[in-house]
Amino acid sequence: MPKPVNVNLDEVEMNPDRVEVRWGSKEVISKVFSIKKDTVTKWIADMRDNPQFREYVINPSHRIVMINLDGFEEYVRWLQDNRYRRNKSK
């Protein structure tokens, strides 16, 4: 027989917008970073091709893509640092 789970409701965050989000869909990334969804799609494809950022994009199914928000921010900063370089540093 399973044991009952005790939950202290004072410690549970009730507002989902305020919960720390680690992974999100393309729509979430687009909203959080104020970037068009087409741009997010291109950048995610580039992240998959780059071994440094590949781990931040996962596809649990052929229709679902999940992106790590911290990893995406790291990728955007990497894009900024490598903006004018002919051969991007990996």
Biopython code that builds the backbone (N, CA, C, O; Angstrom):
import numpy as np
from Bio.PDB.StructureBuilder import StructureBuilder

atoms = [
    (1, "MET", "N", (0.850, -1.180, 0.000)),
    (1, "MET", "CA", (0.000, 0.000, 0.000)),
    (1, "MET", "C", (0.896, 1.244, 0.000)),
    (1, "MET", "O", (1.818, 1.324, 0.812)),
    (2, "PRO", "N", (0.649, 2.224, -0.894)),
    (2, "PRO", "CA", (1.467, 3.434, -0.947)),
    (2, "PRO", "C", (1.274, 4.297, 0.296)),
    (2, "PRO", "O", (0.201, 4.344, 0.898)),
    (3, "LYS", "N", (2.355, 4.973, 0.649)),
    (3, "LYS", "CA", (2.303, 5.877, 1.803)),
    (3, "LYS", "C", (1.726, 7.216, 1.361)),
    (3, "LYS", "O", (1.988, 7.657, 0.242)),
    (4, "PRO", "N", (0.950, 7.867, 2.212)),
    (4, "PRO", "CA", (0.422, 9.193, 1.847)),
    (4, "PRO", "C", (1.538, 10.232, 1.788)),
    (4, "PRO", "O", (2.520, 10.155, 2.526)),
    (5, "VAL", "N", (1.368, 11.185, 0.911)),
    (5, "VAL", "CA", (2.346, 12.254, 0.728)),
    (5, "VAL", "C", (1.855, 13.490, 1.464)),
    (5, "VAL", "O", (0.720, 13.928, 1.275)),
    (6, "ASN", "N", (2.714, 14.045, 2.298)),
    (6, "ASN", "CA", (2.372, 15.272, 3.025)),
    (6, "ASN", "C", (2.957, 16.463, 2.294)),
    (6, "ASN", "O", (4.155, 16.494, 2.016)),
    (7, "VAL", "N", (2.119, 17.450, 1.978)),
    (7, "VAL", "CA", (2.544, 18.637, 1.257)),
    (7, "VAL", "C", (2.183, 19.857, 2.093)),
    (7, "VAL", "O", (1.038, 20.017, 2.517)),
    (8, "ASN", "N", (3.170, 20.712, 2.322)),
    (8, "ASN", "CA", (2.917, 21.964, 3.021)),
    (8, "ASN", "C", (2.509, 22.999, 1.976)),
    (8, "ASN", "O", (3.347, 23.449, 1.194)),
    (9, "LEU", "N", (1.245, 23.377, 1.955)),
    (9, "LEU", "CA", (0.738, 24.292, 0.928)),
    (9, "LEU", "C", (1.321, 25.688, 1.030)),
    (9, "LEU", "O", (1.253, 26.452, 0.067)),
    (10, "ASP", "N", (1.894, 26.041, 2.176)),
    (10, "ASP", "CA", (2.533, 27.355, 2.308)),
    (10, "ASP", "C", (3.814, 27.424, 1.490)),
    (10, "ASP", "O", (4.256, 28.514, 1.126)),
    (11, "GLU", "N", (4.420, 26.274, 1.195)),
    (11, "GLU", "CA", (5.677, 26.240, 0.448)),
    (11, "GLU", "C", (5.461, 26.041, -1.049)),
    (11, "GLU", "O", (6.417, 26.098, -1.822)),
    (12, "VAL", "N", (4.230, 25.812, -1.461)),
    (12, "VAL", "CA", (3.935, 25.560, -2.867)),
    (12, "VAL", "C", (3.610, 26.882, -3.553)),
    (12, "VAL", "O", (2.781, 27.653, -3.069)),
    (13, "GLU", "N", (4.262, 27.136, -4.670)),
    (13, "GLU", "CA", (4.007, 28.352, -5.442)),
    (13, "GLU", "C", (2.719, 28.169, -6.226)),
    (13, "GLU", "O", (2.589, 27.208, -6.985)),
    (14, "MET", "N", (1.767, 29.075, -6.057)),
    (14, "MET", "CA", (0.466, 28.950, -6.698)),
    (14, "MET", "C", (0.370, 29.711, -8.020)),
    (14, "MET", "O", (-0.548, 29.458, -8.800)),
    (15, "ASN", "N", (1.278, 30.621, -8.285)),
    (15, "ASN", "CA", (1.238, 31.406, -9.506)),
    (15, "ASN", "C", (2.217, 30.789, -10.513)),
    (15, "ASN", "O", (3.427, 30.906, -10.324)),
    (16, "PRO", "N", (1.727, 30.135, -11.580)),
    (16, "PRO", "CA", (2.640, 29.462, -12.510)),
    (16, "PRO", "C", (3.566, 30.411, -13.260)),
    (16, "PRO", "O", (4.620, 29.984, -13.732)),
    (17, "ASP", "N", (3.202, 31.692, -13.385)),
    (17, "ASP", "CA", (4.074, 32.646, -14.062)),
    (17, "ASP", "C", (5.306, 32.980, -13.237)),
    (17, "ASP", "O", (6.307, 33.448, -13.780)),
    (18, "ARG", "N", (5.247, 32.750, -11.952)),
    (18, "ARG", "CA", (6.361, 33.103, -11.075)),
    (18, "ARG", "C", (7.255, 31.922, -10.758)),
    (18, "ARG", "O", (8.290, 32.089, -10.112)),
    (19, "VAL", "N", (6.882, 30.744, -11.195)),
    (19, "VAL", "CA", (7.682, 29.551, -10.938)),
    (19, "VAL", "C", (8.926, 29.593, -11.824)),
    (19, "VAL", "O", (8.857, 29.997, -12.985)),
    (20, "GLU", "N", (10.042, 29.181, -11.279)),
    (20, "GLU", "CA", (11.295, 29.133, -12.039)),
    (20, "GLU", "C", (11.162, 28.104, -13.157)),
    (20, "GLU", "O", (11.002, 26.913, -12.888)),
    (21, "VAL", "N", (11.227, 28.550, -14.393)),
    (21, "VAL", "CA", (11.084, 27.673, -15.552)),
    (21, "VAL", "C", (12.471, 27.353, -16.081)),
    (21, "VAL", "O", (13.286, 28.257, -16.269)),
    (22, "ARG", "N", (12.750, 26.074, -16.324)),
    (22, "ARG", "CA", (14.045, 25.664, -16.856)),
    (22, "ARG", "C", (13.962, 25.306, -18.331)),
    (22, "ARG", "O", (14.892, 25.593, -19.084)),
    (23, "TRP", "N", (12.866, 24.684, -18.760)),
    (23, "TRP", "CA", (12.701, 24.236, -20.127)),
    (23, "TRP", "C", (11.441, 24.850, -20.702)),
    (23, "TRP", "O", (10.468, 25.070, -19.980)),
    (24, "GLY", "N", (11.450, 25.128, -22.002)),
    (24, "GLY", "CA", (10.279, 25.704, -22.629)),
    (24, "GLY", "C", (10.193, 25.332, -24.099)),
    (24, "GLY", "O", (11.155, 24.848, -24.696)),
    (25, "SER", "N", (9.025, 25.568, -24.664)),
    (25, "SER", "CA", (8.792, 25.321, -26.088)),
    (25, "SER", "C", (9.277, 26.522, -26.892)),
    (25, "SER", "O", (9.767, 27.499, -26.326)),
    (26, "LYS", "N", (9.139, 26.444, -28.210)),
    (26, "LYS", "CA", (9.506, 27.573, -29.062)),
    (26, "LYS", "C", (8.677, 28.800, -28.711)),
    (26, "LYS", "O", (9.180, 29.923, -28.735)),
    (27, "GLU", "N", (7.409, 28.584, -28.385)),
    (27, "GLU", "CA", (6.526, 29.695, -28.035)),
    (27, "GLU", "C", (7.003, 30.386, -26.752)),
    (27, "GLU", "O", (6.990, 31.613, -26.657)),
    (28, "VAL", "N", (7.420, 29.588, -25.776)),
    (28, "VAL", "CA", (7.911, 30.145, -24.510)),
    (28, "VAL", "C", (9.187, 30.941, -24.753)),
    (28, "VAL", "O", (9.332, 32.059, -24.258)),
    (29, "ILE", "N", (10.112, 30.364, -25.516)),
    (29, "ILE", "CA", (11.372, 31.059, -25.830)),
    (29, "ILE", "C", (11.076, 32.362, -26.558)),
    (29, "ILE", "O", (11.671, 33.396, -26.251)),
    (30, "SER", "N", (10.165, 32.318, -27.517)),
    (30, "SER", "CA", (9.794, 33.508, -28.278)),
    (30, "SER", "C", (9.239, 34.597, -27.357)),
    (30, "SER", "O", (9.560, 35.775, -27.518)),
    (31, "LYS", "N", (8.421, 34.205, -26.412)),
    (31, "LYS", "CA", (7.811, 35.164, -25.496)),
    (31, "LYS", "C", (8.819, 35.708, -24.481)),
    (31, "LYS", "O", (8.857, 36.911, -24.221)),
    (32, "VAL", "N", (9.630, 34.822, -23.912)),
    (32, "VAL", "CA", (10.582, 35.240, -22.881)),
    (32, "VAL", "C", (11.641, 36.178, -23.444)),
    (32, "VAL", "O", (12.001, 37.166, -22.803)),
    (33, "PHE", "N", (12.145, 35.874, -24.643)),
    (33, "PHE", "CA", (13.235, 36.660, -25.219)),
    (33, "PHE", "C", (12.753, 37.694, -26.231)),
    (33, "PHE", "O", (13.572, 38.408, -26.810)),
    (34, "SER", "N", (11.454, 37.793, -26.456)),
    (34, "SER", "CA", (10.876, 38.755, -27.411)),
    (34, "SER", "C", (11.505, 38.615, -28.793)),
    (34, "SER", "O", (11.952, 39.595, -29.389)),
    (35, "ILE", "N", (11.531, 37.382, -29.289)),
    (35, "ILE", "CA", (12.102, 37.065, -30.593)),
    (35, "ILE", "C", (11.016, 36.379, -31.411)),
    (35, "ILE", "O", (10.214, 35.619, -30.867)),
    (36, "LYS", "N", (10.985, 36.641, -32.715)),
    (36, "LYS", "CA", (10.002, 35.990, -33.581)),
    (36, "LYS", "C", (10.222, 34.479, -33.592)),
    (36, "LYS", "O", (11.351, 34.002, -33.469)),
    (37, "LYS", "N", (9.135, 33.742, -33.741)),
    (37, "LYS", "CA", (9.201, 32.281, -33.708)),
    (37, "LYS", "C", (10.062, 31.730, -34.845)),
    (37, "LYS", "O", (10.750, 30.726, -34.660)),
    (38, "ASP", "N", (10.038, 32.371, -36.020)),
    (38, "ASP", "CA", (10.878, 31.916, -37.140)),
    (38, "ASP", "C", (12.358, 32.038, -36.795)),
    (38, "ASP", "O", (13.152, 31.167, -37.152)),
    (39, "THR", "N", (12.730, 33.104, -36.109)),
    (39, "THR", "CA", (14.120, 33.288, -35.685)),
    (39, "THR", "C", (14.506, 32.231, -34.663)),
    (39, "THR", "O", (15.602, 31.674, -34.724)),
    (40, "VAL", "N", (13.612, 31.954, -33.726)),
    (40, "VAL", "CA", (13.863, 30.913, -32.724)),
    (40, "VAL", "C", (14.076, 29.567, -33.417)),
    (40, "VAL", "O", (14.965, 28.808, -33.033)),
    (41, "THR", "N", (13.275, 29.270, -34.424)),
    (41, "THR", "CA", (13.396, 28.002, -35.159)),
    (41, "THR", "C", (14.764, 27.886, -35.825)),
    (41, "THR", "O", (15.397, 26.831, -35.766)),
    (42, "LYS", "N", (15.226, 28.969, -36.463)),
    (42, "LYS", "CA", (16.541, 28.952, -37.116)),
    (42, "LYS", "C", (17.655, 28.775, -36.088)),
    (42, "LYS", "O", (18.587, 28.000, -36.303)),
    (43, "TRP", "N", (17.557, 29.486, -34.987)),
    (43, "TRP", "CA", (18.598, 29.416, -33.961)),
    (43, "TRP", "C", (18.629, 28.045, -33.290)),
    (43, "TRP", "O", (19.703, 27.554, -32.941)),
    (44, "ILE", "N", (17.472, 27.426, -33.107)),
    (44, "ILE", "CA", (17.434, 26.082, -32.521)),
    (44, "ILE", "C", (18.112, 25.091, -33.457)),
    (44, "ILE", "O", (18.840, 24.208, -33.002)),
    (45, "ALA", "N", (17.882, 25.227, -34.756)),
    (45, "ALA", "CA", (18.550, 24.356, -35.727)),
    (45, "ALA", "C", (20.063, 24.546, -35.650)),
    (45, "ALA", "O", (20.813, 23.575, -35.742)),
    (46, "ASP", "N", (20.514, 25.781, -35.484)),
    (46, "ASP", "CA", (21.941, 26.064, -35.345)),
    (46, "ASP", "C", (22.482, 25.491, -34.030)),
    (46, "ASP", "O", (23.606, 24.991, -33.982)),
    (47, "MET", "N", (21.683, 25.567, -32.974)),
    (47, "MET", "CA", (22.109, 24.998, -31.682)),
    (47, "MET", "C", (22.297, 23.491, -31.803)),
    (47, "MET", "O", (23.235, 22.939, -31.228)),
    (48, "ARG", "N", (21.418, 22.821, -32.543)),
    (48, "ARG", "CA", (21.537, 21.370, -32.719)),
    (48, "ARG", "C", (22.821, 21.007, -33.471)),
    (48, "ARG", "O", (23.413, 19.960, -33.212)),
    (49, "ASP", "N", (23.253, 21.865, -34.399)),
    (49, "ASP", "CA", (24.448, 21.595, -35.198)),
    (49, "ASP", "C", (25.734, 21.926, -34.452)),
    (49, "ASP", "O", (26.808, 21.484, -34.859)),
    (50, "ASN", "N", (25.649, 22.687, -33.380)),
    (50, "ASN", "CA", (26.826, 23.108, -32.629)),
    (50, "ASN", "C", (26.988, 22.208, -31.405)),
    (50, "ASN", "O", (26.111, 22.196, -30.542)),
    (51, "PRO", "N", (28.089, 21.451, -31.307)),
    (51, "PRO", "CA", (28.268, 20.532, -30.176)),
    (51, "PRO", "C", (28.242, 21.233, -28.805)),
    (51, "PRO", "O", (27.886, 20.619, -27.799)),
    (52, "GLN", "N", (28.613, 22.497, -28.773)),
    (52, "GLN", "CA", (28.636, 23.242, -27.510)),
    (52, "GLN", "C", (27.215, 23.461, -26.965)),
    (52, "GLN", "O", (27.037, 23.560, -25.751)),
    (53, "PHE", "N", (26.211, 23.537, -27.837)),
    (53, "PHE", "CA", (24.847, 23.864, -27.417)),
    (53, "PHE", "C", (23.844, 22.752, -27.686)),
    (53, "PHE", "O", (22.661, 22.912, -27.385)),
    (54, "ARG", "N", (24.278, 21.643, -28.238)),
    (54, "ARG", "CA", (23.387, 20.543, -28.595)),
    (54, "ARG", "C", (22.601, 20.012, -27.389)),
    (54, "ARG", "O", (21.442, 19.622, -27.529)),
    (55, "GLU", "N", (23.219, 19.996, -26.226)),
    (55, "GLU", "CA", (22.579, 19.428, -25.036)),
    (55, "GLU", "C", (21.409, 20.265, -24.519)),
    (55, "GLU", "O", (20.640, 19.793, -23.681)),
    (56, "TYR", "N", (21.263, 21.488, -24.999)),
    (56, "TYR", "CA", (20.192, 22.372, -24.525)),
    (56, "TYR", "C", (18.900, 22.230, -25.327)),
    (56, "TYR", "O", (17.905, 22.881, -25.009)),
    (57, "VAL", "N", (18.900, 21.394, -26.356)),
    (57, "VAL", "CA", (17.700, 21.173, -27.176)),
    (57, "VAL", "C", (17.399, 19.682, -27.157)),
    (57, "VAL", "O", (18.239, 18.866, -27.538)),
    (58, "ILE", "N", (16.186, 19.328, -26.707)),
    (58, "ILE", "CA", (15.803, 17.919, -26.705)),
    (58, "ILE", "C", (14.466, 17.758, -27.426)),
    (58, "ILE", "O", (13.612, 18.644, -27.391)),
    (59, "ASN", "N", (14.308, 16.619, -28.074)),
    (59, "ASN", "CA", (13.078, 16.284, -28.790)),
    (59, "ASN", "C", (12.539, 14.968, -28.243)),
    (59, "ASN", "O", (12.950, 13.897, -28.692)),
    (60, "PRO", "N", (11.615, 15.036, -27.270)),
    (60, "PRO", "CA", (11.044, 13.790, -26.756)),
    (60, "PRO", "C", (10.168, 13.074, -27.791)),
    (60, "PRO", "O", (9.973, 11.862, -27.699)),
    (61, "SER", "N", (9.644, 13.807, -28.768)),
    (61, "SER", "CA", (8.894, 13.204, -29.866)),
    (61, "SER", "C", (9.167, 14.034, -31.121)),
    (61, "SER", "O", (9.867, 15.045, -31.063)),
    (62, "HIS", "N", (8.610, 13.601, -32.255)),
    (62, "HIS", "CA", (8.886, 14.326, -33.497)),
    (62, "HIS", "C", (8.183, 15.679, -33.544)),
    (62, "HIS", "O", (8.550, 16.519, -34.365)),
    (63, "ARG", "N", (7.190, 15.919, -32.695)),
    (63, "ARG", "CA", (6.474, 17.200, -32.701)),
    (63, "ARG", "C", (6.847, 18.113, -31.537)),
    (63, "ARG", "O", (6.588, 19.315, -31.587)),
    (64, "ILE", "N", (7.443, 17.561, -30.505)),
    (64, "ILE", "CA", (7.731, 18.339, -29.302)),
    (64, "ILE", "C", (9.211, 18.672, -29.253)),
    (64, "ILE", "O", (10.061, 17.794, -29.406)),
    (65, "VAL", "N", (9.514, 19.939, -29.040)),
    (65, "VAL", "CA", (10.888, 20.373, -28.833)),
    (65, "VAL", "C", (10.929, 21.140, -27.515)),
    (65, "VAL", "O", (10.064, 21.970, -27.234)),
    (66, "MET", "N", (11.950, 20.847, -26.713)),
    (66, "MET", "CA", (12.114, 21.527, -25.440)),
    (66, "MET", "C", (13.501, 22.156, -25.417)),
    (66, "MET", "O", (14.503, 21.516, -25.737)),
    (67, "ILE", "N", (13.530, 23.436, -25.026)),
    (67, "ILE", "CA", (14.767, 24.192, -25.032)),
    (67, "ILE", "C", (15.049, 24.667, -23.617)),
    (67, "ILE", "O", (14.156, 25.168, -22.934)),
    (68, "ASN", "N", (16.283, 24.509, -23.182)),
    (68, "ASN", "CA", (16.694, 24.999, -21.876)),
    (68, "ASN", "C", (16.867, 26.509, -21.962)),
    (68, "ASN", "O", (17.614, 26.999, -22.809)),
    (69, "LEU", "N", (16.179, 27.256, -21.089)),
    (69, "LEU", "CA", (16.213, 28.712, -21.156)),
    (69, "LEU", "C", (17.602, 29.264, -20.881)),
    (69, "LEU", "O", (18.045, 30.188, -21.564)),
    (70, "ASP", "N", (18.300, 28.708, -19.884)),
    (70, "ASP", "CA", (19.661, 29.168, -19.589)),
    (70, "ASP", "C", (20.598, 28.867, -20.749)),
    (70, "ASP", "O", (21.454, 29.684, -21.087)),
    (71, "GLY", "N", (20.439, 27.692, -21.362)),
    (71, "GLY", "CA", (21.255, 27.333, -22.519)),
    (71, "GLY", "C", (20.978, 28.226, -23.707)),
    (71, "GLY", "O", (21.897, 28.579, -24.446)),
    (72, "PHE", "N", (19.719, 28.596, -23.902)),
    (72, "PHE", "CA", (19.376, 29.485, -25.010)),
    (72, "PHE", "C", (19.985, 30.869, -24.781)),
    (72, "PHE", "O", (20.484, 31.494, -25.716)),
    (73, "GLU", "N", (19.942, 31.338, -23.547)),
    (73, "GLU", "CA", (20.561, 32.631, -23.249)),
    (73, "GLU", "C", (22.067, 32.578, -23.484)),
    (73, "GLU", "O", (22.652, 33.525, -24.010)),
    (74, "GLU", "N", (22.688, 31.473, -23.096)),
    (74, "GLU", "CA", (24.120, 31.299, -23.345)),
    (74, "GLU", "C", (24.413, 31.315, -24.840)),
    (74, "GLU", "O", (25.410, 31.895, -25.270)),
    (75, "TYR", "N", (23.549, 30.679, -25.636)),
    (75, "TYR", "CA", (23.702, 30.662, -27.088)),
    (75, "TYR", "C", (23.568, 32.071, -27.669)),
    (75, "TYR", "O", (24.344, 32.452, -28.546)),
    (76, "VAL", "N", (22.600, 32.843, -27.194)),
    (76, "VAL", "CA", (22.411, 34.214, -27.695)),
    (76, "VAL", "C", (23.634, 35.061, -27.371)),
    (76, "VAL", "O", (24.068, 35.866, -28.195)),
    (77, "ARG", "N", (24.190, 34.887, -26.182)),
    (77, "ARG", "CA", (25.416, 35.632, -25.824)),
    (77, "ARG", "C", (26.591, 35.178, -26.697)),
    (77, "ARG", "O", (27.432, 35.995, -27.074)),
    (78, "TRP", "N", (26.652, 33.887, -27.017)),
    (78, "TRP", "CA", (27.687, 33.369, -27.904)),
    (78, "TRP", "C", (27.545, 33.991, -29.294)),
    (78, "TRP", "O", (28.538, 34.359, -29.921)),
    (79, "LEU", "N", (26.282, 34.108, -29.777)),
    (79, "LEU", "CA", (26.051, 34.761, -31.064)),
    (79, "LEU", "C", (26.563, 36.203, -31.047)),
    (79, "LEU", "O", (27.175, 36.667, -32.009)),
    (80, "GLN", "N", (26.309, 36.891, -29.960)),
    (80, "GLN", "CA", (26.764, 38.279, -29.837)),
    (80, "GLN", "C", (28.290, 38.352, -29.885)),
    (80, "GLN", "O", (28.849, 39.210, -30.569)),
    (81, "ASP", "N", (28.961, 37.458, -29.165)),
    (81, "ASP", "CA", (30.428, 37.467, -29.121)),
    (81, "ASP", "C", (31.054, 37.085, -30.452)),
    (81, "ASP", "O", (32.172, 37.506, -30.749)),
    (82, "ASN", "N", (30.355, 36.298, -31.259)),
    (82, "ASN", "CA", (30.898, 35.806, -32.526)),
    (82, "ASN", "C", (30.230, 36.452, -33.738)),
    (82, "ASN", "O", (30.253, 35.891, -34.833)),
    (83, "ARG", "N", (29.654, 37.594, -33.551)),
    (83, "ARG", "CA", (28.848, 38.221, -34.595)),
    (83, "ARG", "C", (29.620, 38.477, -35.883)),
    (83, "ARG", "O", (29.106, 38.198, -36.967)),
    (84, "TYR", "N", (30.821, 38.993, -35.794)),
    (84, "TYR", "CA", (31.549, 39.402, -36.994)),
    (84, "TYR", "C", (32.685, 38.451, -37.369)),
    (84, "TYR", "O", (33.479, 38.757, -38.258)),
    (85, "ARG", "N", (32.767, 37.312, -36.704)),
    (85, "ARG", "CA", (33.830, 36.365, -37.014)),
    (85, "ARG", "C", (33.452, 35.501, -38.192)),
    (85, "ARG", "O", (32.326, 35.012, -38.289)),
    (86, "ARG", "N", (34.399, 35.318, -39.083)),
    (86, "ARG", "CA", (34.145, 34.480, -40.258)),
    (86, "ARG", "C", (33.984, 33.018, -39.834)),
    (86, "ARG", "O", (33.020, 32.359, -40.224)),
    (87, "ASN", "N", (34.917, 32.519, -39.046)),
    (87, "ASN", "CA", (34.840, 31.155, -38.522)),
    (87, "ASN", "C", (34.441, 31.256, -37.048)),
    (87, "ASN", "O", (35.236, 31.686, -36.213)),
    (88, "LYS", "N", (33.244, 30.870, -36.744)),
    (88, "LYS", "CA", (32.744, 30.988, -35.382)),
    (88, "LYS", "C", (33.530, 30.055, -34.468)),
    (88, "LYS", "O", (33.784, 28.900, -34.811)),
    (89, "SER", "N", (33.910, 30.569, -33.300)),
    (89, "SER", "CA", (34.594, 29.732, -32.342)),
    (89, "SER", "C", (33.602, 28.820, -31.676)),
    (89, "SER", "O", (32.492, 29.242, -31.354)),
    (90, "LYS", "N", (33.974, 27.591, -31.465)),
    (90, "LYS", "CA", (33.059, 26.595, -30.885)),
    (90, "LYS", "C", (33.284, 26.439, -29.426)),
    (90, "LYS", "O", (32.604, 25.644, -28.778)),
]
sb = StructureBuilder()
sb.init_structure("model")
sb.init_model(0)
sb.init_chain("A")
sb.init_seg("    ")
for serial, (resi, resn, name, xyz) in enumerate(atoms, 1):
    if name == "N":
        sb.init_residue(resn, " ", resi, " ")
    sb.init_atom(name, np.array(xyz, "f"), 0.0, 1.0, " ", f" {name:<3s}", serial, name[0])
structure = sb.get_structure()
